[in-house]
Structures are given as C-alpha cells and as structure tokens.
Amino acid sequence: MQPKILKTSGEFDESLAGAGDRLVVVLFYAEWCLSCRSMTPIYETLSEEFTDSIFYKVHIEDNEETAESQKIKALPTFIFYRKAEKVFSIIGANEQKLREAIAKYTAVAKQR
C-alpha cells in the first residue's frame, strides 16, 4: 500500500494521534527535490516491507503549516513518531540508514 499523503495540518495531527503505539514514519518532500525523487520508490518499498509501521508523506509546499511546525529545513527529511511524539529523524537520502532505523524503531514498538 502506498503511503498516504497528508494534505493538511489537521490530517497530520489526526493521523499521528490515531496511530497509538505503532511507529509512524513521515517523509517530507518536494517535487523539485532530486534526492526526494530517488528516495520515494525506496520509501514506498519499505512501507510494504514494514507493515507493522505506518508510513505517510507530506509535500512541504502543499502542506506548509505542517512542514513549518515540524521545522523542516532540508529535504528529504524522515521523521519517526510514536504516540504523536517525535522519536527520531533522518535528513538526506540514505537508504541503509533509513532501513536500519525503521527496523530498530519497529522492533521497539513490538516490544511494548
């Protein structure tokens, strides 16, 4: 299943609140960002692999309020949340680091 695009700050807040204890990973991206374009298919594949976690995308120009509230300064940015709280982030296009972090934080969620 493709990660859902969160189009408003309200939708972002509701999605995090509704996730409970599950790990939520959000990709902040823009169409003009070449690194974002290269990471998007990888991110989508990871969302199919790690089905115990929830994956979303936020286009920083279409949902500026959320991008600003999350203090997005560089792209791509991946932020990990649990219980609507930020637990980790990765800035930049690093597939191995992203995969390892998702595996680690998904495992932590399963232990709870």
N, CA, C and O atoms as a printed pandas DataFrame, in Angstrom:
     atom_number atom_name residue_name chain_id  residue_number  x_coord  y_coord  z_coord
0              1         N          MET        A               1    0.840   -1.189    0.000
1              2        CA          MET        A               1    0.000    0.000    0.000
2              3         C          MET        A               1    0.884    1.251    0.000
3              4         O          MET        A               1    1.835    1.348    0.776
4              5         N          GLN        A               2    0.570    2.174   -0.851
5              6        CA          GLN        A               2    1.339    3.411   -0.958
6              7         C          GLN        A               2    1.122    4.286    0.277
7              8         O          GLN        A               2    0.011    4.348    0.804
8              9         N          PRO        A               3    2.171    4.957    0.738
9             10        CA          PRO        A               3    1.994    5.871    1.869
10            11         C          PRO        A               3    1.001    6.986    1.511
11            12         O          PRO        A               3    1.066    7.565    0.427
12            13         N          LYS        A               4    0.108    7.266    2.418
13            14        CA          LYS        A               4   -0.890    8.313    2.215
14            15         C          LYS        A               4   -0.221    9.682    2.306
15            16         O          LYS        A               4    0.661    9.895    3.138
16            17         N          ILE        A               5   -0.643   10.603    1.450
17            18        CA          ILE        A               5   -0.155   11.982    1.501
18            19         C          ILE        A               5   -1.071   12.768    2.437
19            20         O          ILE        A               5   -2.285   12.818    2.240
20            21         N          LEU        A               6   -0.470   13.378    3.456
21            22        CA          LEU        A               6   -1.228   14.182    4.417
22            23         C          LEU        A               6   -1.232   15.622    3.914
23            24         O          LEU        A               6   -0.182   16.256    3.811
24            25         N          LYS        A               7   -2.425   16.131    3.602
25            26        CA          LYS        A               7   -2.536   17.409    2.902
26            27         C          LYS        A               7   -2.766   18.608    3.800
27            28         O          LYS        A               7   -2.614   19.746    3.354
28            29         N          THR        A               8   -3.133   18.380    5.063
29            30        CA          THR        A               8   -3.376   19.497    5.985
30            31         C          THR        A               8   -2.735   19.204    7.332
31            32         O          THR        A               8   -2.406   18.059    7.642
32            33         N          SER        A               9   -2.563   20.244    8.119
33            34        CA          SER        A               9   -2.005   20.031    9.459
34            35         C          SER        A               9   -2.987   19.249   10.328
35            36         O          SER        A               9   -2.569   18.459   11.174
36            37         N          GLY        A              10   -4.271   19.457   10.129
37            38        CA          GLY        A              10   -5.276   18.697   10.868
38            39         C          GLY        A              10   -5.211   17.219   10.551
39            40         O          GLY        A              10   -5.301   16.380   11.447
40            41         N          GLU        A              11   -5.056   16.896    9.273
41            42        CA          GLU        A              11   -4.935   15.498    8.861
42            43         C          GLU        A              11   -3.652   14.885    9.438
43            44         O          GLU        A              11   -3.650   13.725    9.850
44            45         N          PHE        A              12   -2.568   15.659    9.467
45            46        CA          PHE        A              12   -1.310   15.210   10.053
46            47         C          PHE        A              12   -1.511   14.888   11.531
47            48         O          PHE        A              12   -1.151   13.801   11.984
48            49         N          ASP        A              13   -2.079   15.819   12.276
49            50        CA          ASP        A              13   -2.298   15.632   13.716
50            51         C          ASP        A              13   -3.197   14.425   13.993
51            52         O          ASP        A              13   -2.907   13.624   14.882
52            53         N          GLU        A              14   -4.279   14.298   13.239
53            54        CA          GLU        A              14   -5.209   13.173   13.419
54            55         C          GLU        A              14   -4.536   11.835   13.115
55            56         O          GLU        A              14   -4.765   10.844   13.808
56            57         N          SER        A              15   -3.709   11.818   12.080
57            58        CA          SER        A              15   -3.024   10.573   11.698
58            59         C          SER        A              15   -2.044   10.124   12.776
59            60         O          SER        A              15   -1.961    8.936   13.088
60            61         N          LEU        A              16   -1.302   11.074   13.347
61            62        CA          LEU        A              16   -0.373   10.715   14.428
62            63         C          LEU        A              16   -1.136   10.251   15.660
63            64         O          LEU        A              16   -0.771    9.252   16.280
64            65         N          ALA        A              17   -2.186   10.967   16.013
65            66        CA          ALA        A              17   -2.965   10.619   17.203
66            67         C          ALA        A              17   -3.634    9.252   17.052
67            68         O          ALA        A              17   -3.762    8.506   18.023
68            69         N          GLY        A              18   -4.055    8.933   15.840
69            70        CA          GLY        A              18   -4.756    7.682   15.598
70            71         C          GLY        A              18   -3.855    6.459   15.506
71            72         O          GLY        A              18   -4.350    5.334   15.442
72            73         N          ALA        A              19   -2.544    6.660   15.499
73            74        CA          ALA        A              19   -1.611    5.544   15.321
74            75         C          ALA        A              19   -1.345    4.776   16.601
75            76         O          ALA        A              19   -0.838    3.655   16.556
76            77         N          GLY        A              20   -1.680    5.362   17.741
77            78        CA          GLY        A              20   -1.448    4.683   19.015
78            79         C          GLY        A              20    0.024    4.419   19.252
79            80         O          GLY        A              20    0.849    5.324   19.123
80            81         N          ASP        A              21    0.365    3.174   19.602
81            82        CA          ASP        A              21    1.750    2.784   19.888
82            83         C          ASP        A              21    2.551    2.443   18.635
83            84         O          ASP        A              21    3.766    2.259   18.711
84            85         N          ARG        A              22    1.890    2.358   17.492
85            86        CA          ARG        A              22    2.599    1.978   16.264
86            87         C          ARG        A              22    3.577    3.068   15.847
87            88         O          ARG        A              22    3.332    4.254   16.068
88            89         N          LEU        A              23    4.674    2.660   15.249
89            90        CA          LEU        A              23    5.644    3.593   14.697
90            91         C          LEU        A              23    5.042    4.260   13.463
91            92         O          LEU        A              23    4.465    3.597   12.602
92            93         N          VAL        A              24    5.187    5.580   13.394
93            94        CA          VAL        A              24    4.765    6.342   12.221
94            95         C          VAL        A              24    6.014    6.973   11.616
95            96         O          VAL        A              24    6.788    7.631   12.311
96            97         N          VAL        A              25    6.201    6.766   10.318
97            98        CA          VAL        A              25    7.323    7.362    9.600
98            99         C          VAL        A              25    6.747    8.319    8.564
99           100         O          VAL        A              25    5.882    7.945    7.771
100          101         N          VAL        A              26    7.235    9.558    8.580
101          102        CA          VAL        A              26    6.732   10.564    7.647
102          103         C          VAL        A              26    7.884   11.072    6.790
103          104         O          VAL        A              26    8.919   11.495    7.304
104          105         N          LEU        A              27    7.687   11.023    5.484
105          106        CA          LEU        A              27    8.625   11.585    4.521
106          107         C          LEU        A              27    8.162   12.985    4.159
107          108         O          LEU        A              27    7.058   13.165    3.645
108          109         N          PHE        A              28    8.999   13.971    4.426
109          110        CA          PHE        A              28    8.749   15.346    3.999
110          111         C          PHE        A              28    9.534   15.548    2.708
111          112         O          PHE        A              28   10.741   15.309    2.667
112          113         N          TYR        A              29    8.842   15.993    1.643
113          114        CA          TYR        A              29    9.457   16.028    0.321
114          115         C          TYR        A              29    8.901   17.180   -0.520
115          116         O          TYR        A              29    7.957   17.862   -0.121
116          117         N          ALA        A              30    9.510   17.378   -1.689
117          118        CA          ALA        A              30    9.016   18.312   -2.699
118          119         C          ALA        A              30    9.322   17.710   -4.072
119          120         O          ALA        A              30   10.268   16.935   -4.221
120          121         N          GLU        A              31    8.529   18.067   -5.054
121          122        CA          GLU        A              31    8.705   17.527   -6.403
122          123         C          GLU        A              31   10.049   17.918   -7.012
123          124         O          GLU        A              31   10.656   17.120   -7.725
124          125         N          TRP        A              32   10.514   19.119   -6.744
125          126        CA          TRP        A              32   11.761   19.618   -7.336
126          127         C          TRP        A              32   13.015   19.010   -6.706
127          128         O          TRP        A              32   14.115   19.192   -7.227
128          129         N          CYS        A              33   12.865   18.296   -5.601
129          130        CA          CYS        A              33   13.999   17.719   -4.868
130          131         C          CYS        A              33   14.418   16.390   -5.511
131          132         O          CYS        A              33   13.690   15.399   -5.438
132          133         N          LEU        A              34   15.590   16.382   -6.136
133          134        CA          LEU        A              34   16.056   15.168   -6.816
134          135         C          LEU        A              34   16.292   14.015   -5.849
135          136         O          LEU        A              34   15.981   12.868   -6.167
136          137         N          SER        A              35   16.836   14.308   -4.678
137          138        CA          SER        A              35   17.049   13.252   -3.680
138          139         C          SER        A              35   15.723   12.668   -3.211
139          140         O          SER        A              35   15.619   11.469   -2.951
140          141         N          CYS        A              36   14.713   13.524   -3.104
141          142        CA          CYS        A              36   13.381   13.041   -2.726
142          143         C          CYS        A              36   12.852   12.083   -3.785
143          144         O          CYS        A              36   12.293   11.033   -3.466
144          145         N          ARG        A              37   13.032   12.452   -5.034
145          146        CA          ARG        A              37   12.565   11.599   -6.131
146          147         C          ARG        A              37   13.260   10.243   -6.117
147          148         O          ARG        A              37   12.635    9.221   -6.400
148          149         N          SER        A              38   14.544   10.229   -5.789
149          150        CA          SER        A              38   15.260    8.947   -5.763
150          151         C          SER        A              38   14.853    8.105   -4.553
151          152         O          SER        A              38   14.881    6.876   -4.624
152          153         N          MET        A              39   14.476    8.742   -3.450
153          154        CA          MET        A              39   14.110    8.006   -2.233
154          155         C          MET        A              39   12.647    7.565   -2.206
155          156         O          MET        A              39   12.309    6.624   -1.488
156          157         N          THR        A              40   11.781    8.216   -2.963
157          158        CA          THR        A              40   10.354    7.895   -2.902
158          159         C          THR        A              40   10.057    6.431   -3.219
159          160         O          THR        A              40    9.322    5.805   -2.455
160          161         N          PRO        A              41   10.584    5.844   -4.304
161          162        CA          PRO        A              41   10.281    4.423   -4.533
162          163         C          PRO        A              41   10.859    3.508   -3.454
163          164         O          PRO        A              41   10.272    2.473   -3.136
164          165         N          ILE        A              42   11.989    3.879   -2.902
165          166        CA          ILE        A              42   12.588    3.102   -1.805
166          167         C          ILE        A              42   11.684    3.171   -0.582
167          168         O          ILE        A              42   11.415    2.155    0.059
168          169         N          TYR        A              43   11.216    4.376   -0.263
169          170        CA          TYR        A              43   10.312    4.593    0.870
170          171         C          TYR        A              43    9.032    3.776    0.693
171          172         O          TYR        A              43    8.539    3.168    1.644
172          173         N          GLU        A              44    8.505    3.766   -0.515
173          174        CA          GLU        A              44    7.282    3.011   -0.787
174          175         C          GLU        A              44    7.513    1.506   -0.622
175          176         O          GLU        A              44    6.645    0.798   -0.113
176          177         N          THR        A              45    8.672    1.022   -1.048
177          178        CA          THR        A              45    9.013   -0.388   -0.856
178          179         C          THR        A              45    9.136   -0.721    0.626
179          180         O          THR        A              45    8.654   -1.762    1.071
180          181         N          LEU        A              46    9.776    0.154    1.387
181          182        CA          LEU        A              46    9.909   -0.061    2.830
182          183         C          LEU        A              46    8.541   -0.094    3.507
183          184         O          LEU        A              46    8.334   -0.849    4.457
184          185         N          SER        A              47    7.617    0.716    3.025
185          186        CA          SER        A              47    6.268    0.720    3.613
186          187         C          SER        A              47    5.573   -0.618    3.398
187          188         O          SER        A              47    4.739   -1.022    4.208
188          189         N          GLU        A              48    5.911   -1.306    2.318
189          190        CA          GLU        A              48    5.338   -2.626    2.052
190          191         C          GLU        A              48    6.043   -3.717    2.858
191          192         O          GLU        A              48    5.441   -4.740    3.182
192          193         N          GLU        A              49    7.311   -3.500    3.179
193          194        CA          GLU        A              49    8.071   -4.464    3.985
194          195         C          GLU        A              49    7.722   -4.394    5.465
195          196         O          GLU        A              49    7.531   -5.421    6.116
196          197         N          PHE        A              50    7.642   -3.193    5.983
197          198        CA          PHE        A              50    7.433   -2.980    7.423
198          199         C          PHE        A              50    5.957   -2.662    7.684
199          200         O          PHE        A              50    5.591   -1.520    7.961
200          201         N          THR        A              51    5.132   -3.686    7.591
201          202        CA          THR        A              51    3.686   -3.490    7.675
202          203         C          THR        A              51    3.189   -3.214    9.096
203          204         O          THR        A              51    2.032   -2.838    9.283
204          205         N          ASP        A              52    4.051   -3.397   10.093
205          206        CA          ASP        A              52    3.650   -3.073   11.463
206          207         C          ASP        A              52    3.772   -1.581   11.748
207          208         O          ASP        A              52    3.309   -1.104   12.784
208          209         N          SER        A              53    4.391   -0.849   10.837
209          210        CA          SER        A              53    4.536    0.599   10.977
210          211         C          SER        A              53    3.629    1.295    9.971
211          212         O          SER        A              53    3.154    0.685    9.013
212          213         N          ILE        A              54    3.401    2.575   10.206
213          214        CA          ILE        A              54    2.537    3.366    9.339
214          215         C          ILE        A              54    3.406    4.408    8.631
215          216         O          ILE        A              54    4.233    5.066    9.262
216          217         N          PHE        A              55    3.213    4.554    7.322
217          218        CA          PHE        A              55    4.015    5.456    6.513
218          219         C          PHE        A              55    3.137    6.532    5.880
219          220         O          PHE        A              55    2.086    6.238    5.311
220          221         N          TYR        A              56    3.587    7.780    5.987
221          222        CA          TYR        A              56    2.899    8.912    5.376
222          223         C          TYR        A              56    3.900    9.765    4.628
223          224         O          TYR        A              56    5.112    9.644    4.811
224          225         N          LYS        A              57    3.362   10.641    3.771
225          226        CA          LYS        A              57    4.177   11.623    3.071
226          227         C          LYS        A              57    3.554   13.002    3.265
227          228         O          LYS        A              57    2.332   13.139    3.330
228          229         N          VAL        A              58    4.415   14.028    3.356
229          230        CA          VAL        A              58    3.956   15.414    3.433
230          231         C          VAL        A              58    4.729   16.208    2.391
231          232         O          VAL        A              58    5.952   16.321    2.459
232          233         N          HIS        A              59    3.999   16.756    1.428
233          234        CA          HIS        A              59    4.595   17.643    0.424
234          235         C          HIS        A              59    4.727   19.015    1.076
235          236         O          HIS        A              59    3.727   19.621    1.462
236          237         N          ILE        A              60    5.957   19.503    1.198
237          238        CA          ILE        A              60    6.194   20.702    2.009
238          239         C          ILE        A              60    5.573   21.963    1.431
239          240         O          ILE        A              60    5.333   22.917    2.171
240          241         N          GLU        A              61    5.307   21.994    0.131
241          242        CA          GLU        A              61    4.696   23.180   -0.464
242          243         C          GLU        A              61    3.176   23.117   -0.407
243          244         O          GLU        A              61    2.516   24.155   -0.358
244          245         N          ASP        A              62    2.618   21.922   -0.414
245          246        CA          ASP        A              62    1.167   21.768   -0.340
246          247         C          ASP        A              62    0.671   21.774    1.105
247          248         O          ASP        A              62   -0.500   22.057    1.359
248          249         N          ASN        A              63    1.548   21.465    2.041
249          250        CA          ASN        A              63    1.191   21.431    3.461
250          251         C          ASN        A              63    2.273   22.196    4.237
251          252         O          ASN        A              63    2.983   21.632    5.070
252          253         N          GLU        A              64    2.372   23.485    3.938
253          254        CA          GLU        A              64    3.413   24.330    4.532
254          255         C          GLU        A              64    3.300   24.417    6.047
255          256         O          GLU        A              64    4.313   24.469    6.745
256          257         N          GLU        A              65    2.076   24.433    6.557
257          258        CA          GLU        A              65    1.874   24.561    8.002
258          259         C          GLU        A              65    2.534   23.401    8.762
259          260         O          GLU        A              65    3.197   23.612    9.778
260          261         N          THR        A              66    2.347   22.193    8.263
261          262        CA          THR        A              66    2.966   21.038    8.913
262          263         C          THR        A              66    4.479   21.075    8.760
263          264         O          THR        A              66    5.207   20.797    9.713
264          265         N          ALA        A              67    4.958   21.415    7.569
265          266        CA          ALA        A              67    6.412   21.493    7.352
266          267         C          ALA        A              67    7.040   22.515    8.303
267          268         O          ALA        A              67    8.118   22.281    8.850
268          269         N          GLU        A              68    6.371   23.628    8.493
269          270        CA          GLU        A              68    6.893   24.649    9.414
270          271         C          GLU        A              68    6.824   24.187   10.864
271          272         O          GLU        A              68    7.777   24.388   11.617
272          273         N          SER        A              69    5.723   23.574   11.267
273          274        CA          SER        A              69    5.581   23.137   12.663
274          275         C          SER        A              69    6.591   22.039   13.004
275          276         O          SER        A              69    6.998   21.904   14.158
276          277         N          GLN        A              70    6.994   21.258   12.002
277          278        CA          GLN        A              70    7.962   20.185   12.223
278          279         C          GLN        A              70    9.399   20.647   11.965
279          280         O          GLN        A              70   10.344   19.862   12.033
280          281         N          LYS        A              71    9.535   21.938   11.668
281          282        CA          LYS        A              71   10.856   22.566   11.479
282          283         C          LYS        A              71   11.693   21.889   10.389
283          284         O          LYS        A              71   12.872   21.594   10.585
284          285         N          ILE        A              72   11.058   21.650    9.238
285          286        CA          ILE        A              72   11.755   21.026    8.118
286          287         C          ILE        A              72   12.661   22.062    7.463
287          288         O          ILE        A              72   12.195   23.100    6.993
288          289         N          LYS        A              73   13.960   21.769    7.437
289          290        CA          LYS        A              73   14.959   22.696    6.895
290          291         C          LYS        A              73   15.674   22.141    5.676
291          292         O          LYS        A              73   16.265   22.906    4.914
292          293         N          ALA        A              74   15.638   20.821    5.470
293          294        CA          ALA        A              74   16.325   20.179    4.351
294          295         C          ALA        A              74   15.487   18.999    3.876
295          296         O          ALA        A              74   14.662   18.466    4.618
296          297         N          LEU        A              75   15.712   18.601    2.630
297          298        CA          LEU        A              75   14.946   17.505    2.038
298          299         C          LEU        A              75   15.879   16.444    1.468
299          300         O          LEU        A              75   17.000   16.748    1.062
300          301         N          PRO        A              76   15.414   15.208    1.441
301          302        CA          PRO        A              76   14.242   14.715    2.156
302          303         C          PRO        A              76   14.516   14.623    3.655
303          304         O          PRO        A              76   15.653   14.441    4.089
304          305         N          THR        A              77   13.445   14.753    4.429
305          306        CA          THR        A              77   13.523   14.531    5.872
306          307         C          THR        A              77   12.521   13.441    6.228
307          308         O          THR        A              77   11.365   13.471    5.807
308          309         N          PHE        A              78   12.991   12.486    7.007
309          310        CA          PHE        A              78   12.150   11.390    7.502
310          311         C          PHE        A              78   12.049   11.564    9.011
311          312         O          PHE        A              78   13.067   11.579    9.704
312          313         N          ILE        A              79   10.834   11.695    9.522
313          314        CA          ILE        A              79   10.646   11.824   10.968
314          315         C          ILE        A              79    9.835   10.633   11.458
315          316         O          ILE        A              79    8.828   10.247   10.866
316          317         N          PHE        A              80   10.314   10.062   12.567
317          318        CA          PHE        A              80    9.683    8.907   13.202
318          319         C          PHE        A              80    8.927    9.399   14.431
319          320         O          PHE        A              80    9.453   10.177   15.227
320          321         N          TYR        A              81    7.688    8.936   14.575
321          322        CA          TYR        A              81    6.843    9.329   15.707
322          323         C          TYR        A              81    6.292    8.091   16.393
323          324         O          TYR        A              81    6.063    7.059   15.762
324          325         N          ARG        A              82    6.085    8.213   17.691
325          326        CA          ARG        A              82    5.355    7.207   18.462
326          327         C          ARG        A              82    4.511    7.971   19.473
327          328         O          ARG        A              82    5.002    8.867   20.159
328          329         N          LYS        A              83    3.252    7.609   19.555
329          330        CA          LYS        A              83    2.304    8.305   20.441
330          331         C          LYS        A              83    2.326    9.806   20.167
331          332         O          LYS        A              83    2.292   10.622   21.089
332          333         N          ALA        A              84    2.383   10.151   18.889
333          334        CA          ALA        A              84    2.366   11.530   18.387
334          335         C          ALA        A              84    3.587   12.347   18.806
335          336         O          ALA        A              84    3.582   13.571   18.675
336          337         N          GLU        A              85    4.628   11.692   19.306
337          338        CA          GLU        A              85    5.861   12.374   19.717
338          339         C          GLU        A              85    7.005   11.959   18.798
339          340         O          GLU        A              85    7.144   10.788   18.446
340          341         N          LYS        A              86    7.817   12.934   18.418
341          342        CA          LYS        A              86    8.985   12.652   17.581
342          343         C          LYS        A              86    9.988   11.827   18.380
343          344         O          LYS        A              86   10.340   12.180   19.505
344          345         N          VAL        A              87   10.448   10.711   17.779
345          346        CA          VAL        A              87   11.428    9.865   18.455
346          347         C          VAL        A              87   12.758    9.795   17.707
347          348         O          VAL        A              87   13.773    9.414   18.290
348          349         N          PHE        A              88   12.765   10.161   16.408
349          350        CA          PHE        A              88   13.991   10.065   15.633
350          351         C          PHE        A              88   13.774   10.779   14.306
351          352         O          PHE        A              88   12.639   10.935   13.855
352          353         N          SER        A              89   14.864   11.212   13.683
353          354        CA          SER        A              89   14.752   11.783   12.343
354          355         C          SER        A              89   16.015   11.509   11.536
355          356         O          SER        A              89   17.097   11.303   12.085
356          357         N          ILE        A              90   15.845   11.512   10.231
357          358        CA          ILE        A              90   16.947   11.355    9.289
358          359         C          ILE        A              90   16.793   12.443    8.245
359          360         O          ILE        A              90   15.716   12.625    7.676
360          361         N          ILE        A              91   17.866   13.160    7.998
361          362        CA          ILE        A              91   17.863   14.176    6.947
362          363         C          ILE        A              91   18.782   13.681    5.841
363          364         O          ILE        A              91   19.943   13.347    6.081
364          365         N          GLY        A              92   18.247   13.638    4.630
365          366        CA          GLY        A              92   19.045   13.215    3.491
366          367         C          GLY        A              92   18.641   11.855    2.965
367          368         O          GLY        A              92   17.848   11.137    3.574
368          369         N          ALA        A              93   19.209   11.518    1.811
369          370        CA          ALA        A              93   18.867   10.295    1.102
370          371         C          ALA        A              93   19.872    9.199    1.425
371          372         O          ALA        A              93   20.899    9.068    0.759
372          373         N          ASN        A              94   19.567    8.416    2.453
373          374        CA          ASN        A              94   20.448    7.331    2.863
374          375         C          ASN        A              94   19.587    6.092    3.103
375          376         O          ASN        A              94   19.031    5.907    4.186
376          377         N          GLU        A              95   19.487    5.250    2.080
377          378        CA          GLU        A              95   18.608    4.082    2.147
378          379         C          GLU        A              95   18.972    3.148    3.299
379          380         O          GLU        A              95   18.086    2.695    4.024
380          381         N          GLN        A              96   20.246    2.858    3.476
381          382        CA          GLN        A              96   20.657    1.925    4.526
382          383         C          GLN        A              96   20.303    2.463    5.911
383          384         O          GLN        A              96   19.779    1.730    6.750
384          385         N          LYS        A              97   20.586    3.721    6.145
385          386        CA          LYS        A              97   20.276    4.325    7.445
386          387         C          LYS        A              97   18.768    4.326    7.694
387          388         O          LYS        A              97   18.322    4.056    8.809
388          389         N          LEU        A              98   17.988    4.629    6.662
389          390        CA          LEU        A              98   16.530    4.635    6.788
390          391         C          LEU        A              98   16.022    3.240    7.110
391          392         O          LEU        A              98   15.217    3.072    8.026
392          393         N          ARG        A              99   16.475    2.251    6.380
393          394        CA          ARG        A              99   16.043    0.859    6.610
394          395         C          ARG        A              99   16.391    0.405    8.030
395          396         O          ARG        A              99   15.559   -0.183    8.720
396          397         N          GLU        A             100   17.612    0.678    8.456
397          398        CA          GLU        A             100   18.050    0.270    9.795
398          399         C          GLU        A             100   17.220    0.959   10.887
399          400         O          GLU        A             100   16.845    0.331   11.877
400          401         N          ALA        A             101   16.940    2.238   10.698
401          402        CA          ALA        A             101   16.163    2.966   11.705
402          403         C          ALA        A             101   14.725    2.455   11.770
403          404         O          ALA        A             101   14.169    2.310   12.858
404          405         N          ILE        A             102   14.125    2.184   10.623
405          406        CA          ILE        A             102   12.754    1.645   10.627
406          407         C          ILE        A             102   12.734    0.291   11.325
407          408         O          ILE        A             102   11.847    0.025   12.136
408          409         N          ALA        A             103   13.701   -0.563   11.017
409          410        CA          ALA        A             103   13.766   -1.880   11.663
410          411         C          ALA        A             103   13.923   -1.728   13.172
411          412         O          ALA        A             103   13.242   -2.407   13.940
412          413         N          LYS        A             104   14.811   -0.849   13.593
413          414        CA          LYS        A             104   15.065   -0.642   15.029
414          415         C          LYS        A             104   13.819   -0.133   15.744
415          416         O          LYS        A             104   13.418   -0.692   16.765
416          417         N          TYR        A             105   13.203    0.923   15.216
417          418        CA          TYR        A             105   12.069    1.519   15.925
418          419         C          TYR        A             105   10.794    0.705   15.784
419          420         O          TYR        A             105    9.908    0.811   16.632
420          421         N          THR        A             106   10.673   -0.105   14.736
421          422        CA          THR        A             106    9.547   -1.027   14.633
422          423         C          THR        A             106    9.693   -2.121   15.696
423          424         O          THR        A             106    8.716   -2.505   16.339
424          425         N          ALA        A             107   10.909   -2.614   15.871
425          426        CA          ALA        A             107   11.170   -3.656   16.886
426          427         C          ALA        A             107   10.873   -3.128   18.289
427          428         O          ALA        A             107   10.313   -3.848   19.117
428          429         N          VAL        A             108   11.240   -1.892   18.557
429          430        CA          VAL        A             108   10.952   -1.288   19.858
430          431         C          VAL        A             108    9.451   -1.220   20.077
431          432         O          VAL        A             108    8.968   -1.488   21.177
432          433         N          ALA        A             109    8.713   -0.862   19.035
433          434        CA          ALA        A             109    7.249   -0.777   19.157
434          435         C          ALA        A             109    6.644   -2.137   19.447
435          436         O          ALA        A             109    5.683   -2.235   20.211
436          437         N          LYS        A             110    7.188   -3.188   18.852
437          438        CA          LYS        A             110    6.648   -4.538   19.074
438          439         C          LYS        A             110    6.886   -5.017   20.494
439          440         O          LYS        A             110    6.115   -5.825   21.012
440          441         N          GLN        A             111    7.950   -4.528   21.133
441          442        CA          GLN        A             111    8.272   -4.946   22.497
442          443         C          GLN        A             111    7.339   -4.329   23.523
443          444         O          GLN        A             111    7.275   -4.791   24.663
444          445         N          ARG        A             112    6.630   -3.312   23.138
445          446        CA          ARG        A             112    5.761   -2.612   24.091
446          447         C          ARG        A             112    4.440   -3.292   24.251
447          448         O          ARG        A             112    3.595   -2.827   25.017
